[in-house]
């Protein structure tokens, strides 16, 4: 999962990835104006770059 801008308090009640005390983060901690709408195309482009840039067309939901 990619936490963009959410309440992280539910993670305090579990052991994320099995690690007690693991701190969870969200993108807005580093980039305050981040939204799923402006992160999604960039994330897709970066993932595709790792896969040698296959052709794609981003269609927003």
PDB file with one MODEL, atoms N, CA, C and O in Angstrom:
MODEL        1
ATOM      1  N   UNK A   1       0.839  -1.180   0.000  1.00  0.00           N
ATOM      2  CA  UNK A   1       0.000   0.000   0.000  1.00  0.00           C
ATOM      3  C   UNK A   1       0.879   1.236   0.000  1.00  0.00           C
ATOM      4  O   UNK A   1       2.002   1.229   0.503  1.00  0.00           O
ATOM      5  N   UNK A   2       0.348   2.274  -0.565  1.00  0.00           N
ATOM      6  CA  UNK A   2       1.037   3.557  -0.584  1.00  0.00           C
ATOM      7  C   UNK A   2       0.141   4.555   0.135  1.00  0.00           C
ATOM      8  O   UNK A   2      -0.926   4.913  -0.362  1.00  0.00           O
ATOM      9  N   UNK A   3       0.573   4.994   1.288  1.00  0.00           N
ATOM     10  CA  UNK A   3      -0.201   5.942   2.086  1.00  0.00           C
ATOM     11  C   UNK A   3       0.101   7.350   1.598  1.00  0.00           C
ATOM     12  O   UNK A   3       1.225   7.837   1.728  1.00  0.00           O
ATOM     13  N   UNK A   4      -0.909   7.994   1.039  1.00  0.00           N
ATOM     14  CA  UNK A   4      -0.705   9.344   0.517  1.00  0.00           C
ATOM     15  C   UNK A   4      -1.071  10.377   1.572  1.00  0.00           C
ATOM     16  O   UNK A   4      -0.218  11.159   1.990  1.00  0.00           O
ATOM     17  N   UNK A   5      -2.320  10.392   2.004  1.00  0.00           N
ATOM     18  CA  UNK A   5      -2.767  11.371   2.992  1.00  0.00           C
ATOM     19  C   UNK A   5      -3.884  10.737   3.799  1.00  0.00           C
ATOM     20  O   UNK A   5      -5.058  10.876   3.458  1.00  0.00           O
ATOM     21  N   UNK A   6      -3.530  10.055   4.845  1.00  0.00           N
ATOM     22  CA  UNK A   6      -4.535   9.353   5.638  1.00  0.00           C
ATOM     23  C   UNK A   6      -4.211   9.430   7.120  1.00  0.00           C
ATOM     24  O   UNK A   6      -3.103   9.797   7.512  1.00  0.00           O
ATOM     25  N   UNK A   7      -5.179   9.084   7.921  1.00  0.00           N
ATOM     26  CA  UNK A   7      -4.997   8.992   9.368  1.00  0.00           C
ATOM     27  C   UNK A   7      -4.212   7.712   9.656  1.00  0.00           C
ATOM     28  O   UNK A   7      -4.687   6.615   9.364  1.00  0.00           O
ATOM     29  N   UNK A   8      -3.041   7.845  10.215  1.00  0.00           N
ATOM     30  CA  UNK A   8      -2.188   6.683  10.475  1.00  0.00           C
ATOM     31  C   UNK A   8      -2.438   6.043  11.836  1.00  0.00           C
ATOM     32  O   UNK A   8      -1.798   5.046  12.170  1.00  0.00           O
ATOM     33  N   UNK A   9      -3.356   6.595  12.628  1.00  0.00           N
ATOM     34  CA  UNK A   9      -3.577   6.067  13.981  1.00  0.00           C
ATOM     35  C   UNK A   9      -3.998   4.596  14.018  1.00  0.00           C
ATOM     36  O   UNK A   9      -3.640   3.919  14.982  1.00  0.00           O
ATOM     37  N   UNK A  10      -4.737   4.047  13.033  1.00  0.00           N
ATOM     38  CA  UNK A  10      -5.049   2.617  13.099  1.00  0.00           C
ATOM     39  C   UNK A  10      -3.805   1.721  13.123  1.00  0.00           C
ATOM     40  O   UNK A  10      -3.849   0.611  13.653  1.00  0.00           O
ATOM     41  N   UNK A  11      -2.707   2.198  12.554  1.00  0.00           N
ATOM     42  CA  UNK A  11      -1.474   1.412  12.558  1.00  0.00           C
ATOM     43  C   UNK A  11      -0.877   1.271  13.955  1.00  0.00           C
ATOM     44  O   UNK A  11      -0.053   0.388  14.192  1.00  0.00           O
ATOM     45  N   UNK A  12      -1.286   2.129  14.872  1.00  0.00           N
ATOM     46  CA  UNK A  12      -0.788   2.041  16.246  1.00  0.00           C
ATOM     47  C   UNK A  12      -1.345   0.823  16.973  1.00  0.00           C
ATOM     48  O   UNK A  12      -0.793   0.402  17.990  1.00  0.00           O
ATOM     49  N   UNK A  13      -2.436   0.253  16.460  1.00  0.00           N
ATOM     50  CA  UNK A  13      -3.072  -0.899  17.107  1.00  0.00           C
ATOM     51  C   UNK A  13      -2.607  -2.239  16.551  1.00  0.00           C
ATOM     52  O   UNK A  13      -3.030  -3.289  17.034  1.00  0.00           O
ATOM     53  N   UNK A  14      -1.741  -2.215  15.542  1.00  0.00           N
ATOM     54  CA  UNK A  14      -1.254  -3.459  14.938  1.00  0.00           C
ATOM     55  C   UNK A  14       0.272  -3.420  14.860  1.00  0.00           C
ATOM     56  O   UNK A  14       0.897  -2.404  15.165  1.00  0.00           O
ATOM     57  N   UNK A  15       0.845  -4.524  14.454  1.00  0.00           N
ATOM     58  CA  UNK A  15       2.280  -4.602  14.187  1.00  0.00           C
ATOM     59  C   UNK A  15       2.458  -4.637  12.666  1.00  0.00           C
ATOM     60  O   UNK A  15       2.412  -5.714  12.070  1.00  0.00           O
ATOM     61  N   UNK A  16       2.657  -3.489  12.034  1.00  0.00           N
ATOM     62  CA  UNK A  16       2.792  -3.463  10.581  1.00  0.00           C
ATOM     63  C   UNK A  16       3.922  -4.379  10.111  1.00  0.00           C
ATOM     64  O   UNK A  16       5.039  -4.328  10.625  1.00  0.00           O
ATOM     65  N   UNK A  17       3.613  -5.194   9.148  1.00  0.00           N
ATOM     66  CA  UNK A  17       4.595  -6.138   8.581  1.00  0.00           C
ATOM     67  C   UNK A  17       5.182  -7.058   9.647  1.00  0.00           C
ATOM     68  O   UNK A  17       6.255  -7.630   9.456  1.00  0.00           O
ATOM     69  N   UNK A  18       4.474  -7.199  10.770  1.00  0.00           N
ATOM     70  CA  UNK A  18       4.941  -8.074  11.837  1.00  0.00           C
ATOM     71  C   UNK A  18       5.972  -7.452  12.762  1.00  0.00           C
ATOM     72  O   UNK A  18       6.509  -8.136  13.633  1.00  0.00           O
ATOM     73  N   UNK A  19       6.259  -6.169  12.589  1.00  0.00           N
ATOM     74  CA  UNK A  19       7.271  -5.505  13.405  1.00  0.00           C
ATOM     75  C   UNK A  19       6.614  -4.606  14.449  1.00  0.00           C
ATOM     76  O   UNK A  19       5.998  -3.597  14.107  1.00  0.00           O
ATOM     77  N   UNK A  20       6.746  -4.971  15.705  1.00  0.00           N
ATOM     78  CA  UNK A  20       6.186  -4.161  16.789  1.00  0.00           C
ATOM     79  C   UNK A  20       6.866  -2.797  16.811  1.00  0.00           C
ATOM     80  O   UNK A  20       8.093  -2.705  16.767  1.00  0.00           O
ATOM     81  N   UNK A  21       6.067  -1.743  16.879  1.00  0.00           N
ATOM     82  CA  UNK A  21       6.608  -0.394  16.969  1.00  0.00           C
ATOM     83  C   UNK A  21       7.049   0.224  15.660  1.00  0.00           C
ATOM     84  O   UNK A  21       7.572   1.339  15.652  1.00  0.00           O
ATOM     85  N   UNK A  22       6.848  -0.480  14.539  1.00  0.00           N
ATOM     86  CA  UNK A  22       7.247   0.094  13.253  1.00  0.00           C
ATOM     87  C   UNK A  22       6.397   1.329  12.962  1.00  0.00           C
ATOM     88  O   UNK A  22       5.168   1.266  12.997  1.00  0.00           O
ATOM     89  N   UNK A  23       7.049   2.436  12.678  1.00  0.00           N
ATOM     90  CA  UNK A  23       6.344   3.679  12.381  1.00  0.00           C
ATOM     91  C   UNK A  23       5.930   3.702  10.915  1.00  0.00           C
ATOM     92  O   UNK A  23       6.745   3.446  10.029  1.00  0.00           O
ATOM     93  N   UNK A  24       4.684   4.006  10.671  1.00  0.00           N
ATOM     94  CA  UNK A  24       4.186   4.119   9.309  1.00  0.00           C
ATOM     95  C   UNK A  24       4.289   5.577   8.876  1.00  0.00           C
ATOM     96  O   UNK A  24       4.350   6.480   9.711  1.00  0.00           O
ATOM     97  N   UNK A  25       4.307   5.793   7.590  1.00  0.00           N
ATOM     98  CA  UNK A  25       4.456   7.144   7.054  1.00  0.00           C
ATOM     99  C   UNK A  25       3.461   7.358   5.921  1.00  0.00           C
ATOM    100  O   UNK A  25       2.851   6.417   5.414  1.00  0.00           O
ATOM    101  N   UNK A  26       3.321   8.599   5.548  1.00  0.00           N
ATOM    102  CA  UNK A  26       2.478   8.958   4.410  1.00  0.00           C
ATOM    103  C   UNK A  26       3.211  10.014   3.599  1.00  0.00           C
ATOM    104  O   UNK A  26       4.016  10.770   4.143  1.00  0.00           O
ATOM    105  N   UNK A  27       2.940  10.068   2.322  1.00  0.00           N
ATOM    106  CA  UNK A  27       3.663  10.960   1.421  1.00  0.00           C
ATOM    107  C   UNK A  27       3.524  12.422   1.828  1.00  0.00           C
ATOM    108  O   UNK A  27       4.463  13.199   1.653  1.00  0.00           O
ATOM    109  N   UNK A  28       2.369  12.811   2.367  1.00  0.00           N
ATOM    110  CA  UNK A  28       2.180  14.217   2.742  1.00  0.00           C
ATOM    111  C   UNK A  28       3.108  14.657   3.873  1.00  0.00           C
ATOM    112  O   UNK A  28       3.192  15.851   4.162  1.00  0.00           O
ATOM    113  N   UNK A  29       3.801  13.728   4.516  1.00  0.00           N
ATOM    114  CA  UNK A  29       4.806  14.111   5.509  1.00  0.00           C
ATOM    115  C   UNK A  29       6.013  14.760   4.828  1.00  0.00           C
ATOM    116  O   UNK A  29       6.738  15.529   5.460  1.00  0.00           O
ATOM    117  N   UNK A  30       6.233  14.460   3.550  1.00  0.00           N
ATOM    118  CA  UNK A  30       7.357  15.014   2.798  1.00  0.00           C
ATOM    119  C   UNK A  30       6.915  16.021   1.748  1.00  0.00           C
ATOM    120  O   UNK A  30       7.641  16.967   1.439  1.00  0.00           O
ATOM    121  N   UNK A  31       5.730  15.816   1.205  1.00  0.00           N
ATOM    122  CA  UNK A  31       5.195  16.705   0.163  1.00  0.00           C
ATOM    123  C   UNK A  31       3.759  17.035   0.544  1.00  0.00           C
ATOM    124  O   UNK A  31       2.838  16.270   0.259  1.00  0.00           O
ATOM    125  N   UNK A  32       3.581  18.178   1.188  1.00  0.00           N
ATOM    126  CA  UNK A  32       2.296  18.523   1.799  1.00  0.00           C
ATOM    127  C   UNK A  32       1.132  18.587   0.827  1.00  0.00           C
ATOM    128  O   UNK A  32      -0.001  18.305   1.218  1.00  0.00           O
ATOM    129  N   UNK A  33       1.372  18.947  -0.424  1.00  0.00           N
ATOM    130  CA  UNK A  33       0.272  19.074  -1.377  1.00  0.00           C
ATOM    131  C   UNK A  33       0.004  17.787  -2.163  1.00  0.00           C
ATOM    132  O   UNK A  33      -0.710  17.818  -3.166  1.00  0.00           O
ATOM    133  N   UNK A  34       0.558  16.676  -1.729  1.00  0.00           N
ATOM    134  CA  UNK A  34       0.368  15.401  -2.422  1.00  0.00           C
ATOM    135  C   UNK A  34      -1.081  14.934  -2.329  1.00  0.00           C
ATOM    136  O   UNK A  34      -1.715  15.016  -1.277  1.00  0.00           O
ATOM    137  N   UNK A  35      -1.584  14.444  -3.456  1.00  0.00           N
ATOM    138  CA  UNK A  35      -2.903  13.813  -3.515  1.00  0.00           C
ATOM    139  C   UNK A  35      -2.763  12.563  -4.367  1.00  0.00           C
ATOM    140  O   UNK A  35      -1.780  12.412  -5.092  1.00  0.00           O
ATOM    141  N   UNK A  36      -3.729  11.676  -4.284  1.00  0.00           N
ATOM    142  CA  UNK A  36      -3.665  10.491  -5.143  1.00  0.00           C
ATOM    143  C   UNK A  36      -3.720  10.898  -6.611  1.00  0.00           C
ATOM    144  O   UNK A  36      -3.124  10.234  -7.459  1.00  0.00           O
ATOM    145  N   UNK A  37      -4.429  11.983  -6.921  1.00  0.00           N
ATOM    146  CA  UNK A  37      -4.533  12.433  -8.314  1.00  0.00           C
ATOM    147  C   UNK A  37      -3.205  12.925  -8.879  1.00  0.00           C
ATOM    148  O   UNK A  37      -2.927  12.707 -10.058  1.00  0.00           O
ATOM    149  N   UNK A  38      -2.379  13.584  -8.068  1.00  0.00           N
ATOM    150  CA  UNK A  38      -1.110  14.055  -8.620  1.00  0.00           C
ATOM    151  C   UNK A  38       0.041  13.076  -8.380  1.00  0.00           C
ATOM    152  O   UNK A  38       1.112  13.234  -8.968  1.00  0.00           O
ATOM    153  N   UNK A  39      -0.158  12.082  -7.540  1.00  0.00           N
ATOM    154  CA  UNK A  39       0.871  11.061  -7.310  1.00  0.00           C
ATOM    155  C   UNK A  39       0.754   9.911  -8.316  1.00  0.00           C
ATOM    156  O   UNK A  39       1.771   9.401  -8.787  1.00  0.00           O
ATOM    157  N   UNK A  40      -0.461   9.501  -8.648  1.00  0.00           N
ATOM    158  CA  UNK A  40      -0.682   8.314  -9.489  1.00  0.00           C
ATOM    159  C   UNK A  40       0.045   8.359 -10.834  1.00  0.00           C
ATOM    160  O   UNK A  40       0.739   7.396 -11.161  1.00  0.00           O
ATOM    161  N   UNK A  41      -0.077   9.422 -11.628  1.00  0.00           N
ATOM    162  CA  UNK A  41       0.618   9.423 -12.920  1.00  0.00           C
ATOM    163  C   UNK A  41       2.133   9.346 -12.773  1.00  0.00           C
ATOM    164  O   UNK A  41       2.809   8.687 -13.563  1.00  0.00           O
ATOM    165  N   UNK A  42       2.652  10.015 -11.771  1.00  0.00           N
ATOM    166  CA  UNK A  42       4.103  10.014 -11.549  1.00  0.00           C
ATOM    167  C   UNK A  42       4.588   8.645 -11.076  1.00  0.00           C
ATOM    168  O   UNK A  42       5.639   8.168 -11.505  1.00  0.00           O
ATOM    169  N   UNK A  43       3.819   8.023 -10.197  1.00  0.00           N
ATOM    170  CA  UNK A  43       4.155   6.683  -9.726  1.00  0.00           C
ATOM    171  C   UNK A  43       4.155   5.702 -10.892  1.00  0.00           C
ATOM    172  O   UNK A  43       5.073   4.894 -11.034  1.00  0.00           O
ATOM    173  N   UNK A  44       3.123   5.779 -11.724  1.00  0.00           N
ATOM    174  CA  UNK A  44       3.036   4.903 -12.891  1.00  0.00           C
ATOM    175  C   UNK A  44       4.236   5.097 -13.812  1.00  0.00           C
ATOM    176  O   UNK A  44       4.838   4.122 -14.262  1.00  0.00           O
ATOM    177  N   UNK A  45       4.583   6.340 -14.092  1.00  0.00           N
ATOM    178  CA  UNK A  45       5.720   6.619 -14.970  1.00  0.00           C
ATOM    179  C   UNK A  45       7.017   6.054 -14.400  1.00  0.00           C
ATOM    180  O   UNK A  45       7.841   5.523 -15.146  1.00  0.00           O
ATOM    181  N   UNK A  46       7.205   6.161 -13.093  1.00  0.00           N
ATOM    182  CA  UNK A  46       8.425   5.640 -12.471  1.00  0.00           C
ATOM    183  C   UNK A  46       8.466   4.121 -12.473  1.00  0.00           C
ATOM    184  O   UNK A  46       9.523   3.533 -12.702  1.00  0.00           O
ATOM    185  N   UNK A  47       7.341   3.482 -12.222  1.00  0.00           N
ATOM    186  CA  UNK A  47       7.297   2.015 -12.265  1.00  0.00           C
ATOM    187  C   UNK A  47       7.577   1.534 -13.681  1.00  0.00           C
ATOM    188  O   UNK A  47       8.344   0.591 -13.877  1.00  0.00           O
ATOM    189  N   UNK A  48       6.961   2.178 -14.670  1.00  0.00           N
ATOM    190  CA  UNK A  48       7.198   1.779 -16.055  1.00  0.00           C
ATOM    191  C   UNK A  48       8.641   2.029 -16.479  1.00  0.00           C
ATOM    192  O   UNK A  48       9.184   1.273 -17.284  1.00  0.00           O
ATOM    193  N   UNK A  49       9.264   3.066 -15.957  1.00  0.00           N
ATOM    194  CA  UNK A  49      10.674   3.319 -16.266  1.00  0.00           C
ATOM    195  C   UNK A  49      11.540   2.165 -15.778  1.00  0.00           C
ATOM    196  O   UNK A  49      12.510   1.787 -16.436  1.00  0.00           O
ATOM    197  N   UNK A  50      11.188   1.609 -14.627  1.00  0.00           N
ATOM    198  CA  UNK A  50      11.927   0.455 -14.111  1.00  0.00           C
ATOM    199  C   UNK A  50      11.728  -0.778 -14.985  1.00  0.00           C
ATOM    200  O   UNK A  50      12.546  -1.699 -14.968  1.00  0.00           O
ATOM    201  N   UNK A  51      10.641  -0.791 -15.744  1.00  0.00           N
ATOM    202  CA  UNK A  51      10.335  -1.912 -16.637  1.00  0.00           C
ATOM    203  C   UNK A  51      10.728  -1.595 -18.082  1.00  0.00           C
ATOM    204  O   UNK A  51      10.171  -2.175 -19.014  1.00  0.00           O
ATOM    205  N   UNK A  52      11.665  -0.695 -18.270  1.00  0.00           N
ATOM    206  CA  UNK A  52      12.159  -0.280 -19.585  1.00  0.00           C
ATOM    207  C   UNK A  52      11.135   0.463 -20.419  1.00  0.00           C
ATOM    208  O   UNK A  52      11.111   0.327 -21.642  1.00  0.00           O
ATOM    209  N   UNK A  53      10.296   1.240 -19.776  1.00  0.00           N
ATOM    210  CA  UNK A  53       9.364   2.155 -20.449  1.00  0.00           C
ATOM    211  C   UNK A  53       8.480   1.533 -21.524  1.00  0.00           C
ATOM    212  O   UNK A  53       8.518   1.966 -22.676  1.00  0.00           O
ATOM    213  N   UNK A  54       7.686   0.527 -21.169  1.00  0.00           N
ATOM    214  CA  UNK A  54       6.730   0.040 -22.168  1.00  0.00           C
ATOM    215  C   UNK A  54       5.706   1.136 -22.459  1.00  0.00           C
ATOM    216  O   UNK A  54       5.450   1.975 -21.595  1.00  0.00           O
ATOM    217  N   UNK A  55       5.118   1.149 -23.653  1.00  0.00           N
ATOM    218  CA  UNK A  55       4.140   2.201 -23.968  1.00  0.00           C
ATOM    219  C   UNK A  55       2.918   2.114 -23.057  1.00  0.00           C
ATOM    220  O   UNK A  55       2.494   1.023 -22.674  1.00  0.00           O
ATOM    221  N   UNK A  56       2.362   3.266 -22.715  1.00  0.00           N
ATOM    222  CA  UNK A  56       1.168   3.299 -21.870  1.00  0.00           C
ATOM    223  C   UNK A  56       0.419   4.593 -22.100  1.00  0.00           C
ATOM    224  O   UNK A  56       0.969   5.566 -22.615  1.00  0.00           O
ATOM    225  N   UNK A  57      -0.827   4.588 -21.717  1.00  0.00           N
ATOM    226  CA  UNK A  57      -1.637   5.804 -21.715  1.00  0.00           C
ATOM    227  C   UNK A  57      -2.294   5.878 -20.355  1.00  0.00           C
ATOM    228  O   UNK A  57      -3.035   4.971 -19.976  1.00  0.00           O
ATOM    229  N   UNK A  58      -2.033   6.952 -19.606  1.00  0.00           N
ATOM    230  CA  UNK A  58      -2.634   7.113 -18.283  1.00  0.00           C
ATOM    231  C   UNK A  58      -4.027   7.692 -18.441  1.00  0.00           C
ATOM    232  O   UNK A  58      -4.197   8.765 -19.019  1.00  0.00           O
ATOM    233  N   UNK A  59      -5.021   6.986 -17.928  1.00  0.00           N
ATOM    234  CA  UNK A  59      -6.408   7.450 -17.960  1.00  0.00           C
ATOM    235  C   UNK A  59      -6.848   7.656 -16.523  1.00  0.00           C
ATOM    236  O   UNK A  59      -6.987   6.693 -15.768  1.00  0.00           O
ATOM    237  N   UNK A  60      -7.068   8.899 -16.143  1.00  0.00           N
ATOM    238  CA  UNK A  60      -7.481   9.209 -14.769  1.00  0.00           C
ATOM    239  C   UNK A  60      -8.866   8.635 -14.503  1.00  0.00           C
ATOM    240  O   UNK A  60      -9.727   8.610 -15.381  1.00  0.00           O
ATOM    241  N   UNK A  61      -9.059   8.174 -13.268  1.00  0.00           N
ATOM    242  CA  UNK A  61     -10.347   7.575 -12.909  1.00  0.00           C
ATOM    243  C   UNK A  61     -11.421   8.613 -12.788  1.00  0.00           C
ATOM    244  O   UNK A  61     -12.569   8.282 -12.491  1.00  0.00           O
TER     245      UNK A  61
ENDMDL
END
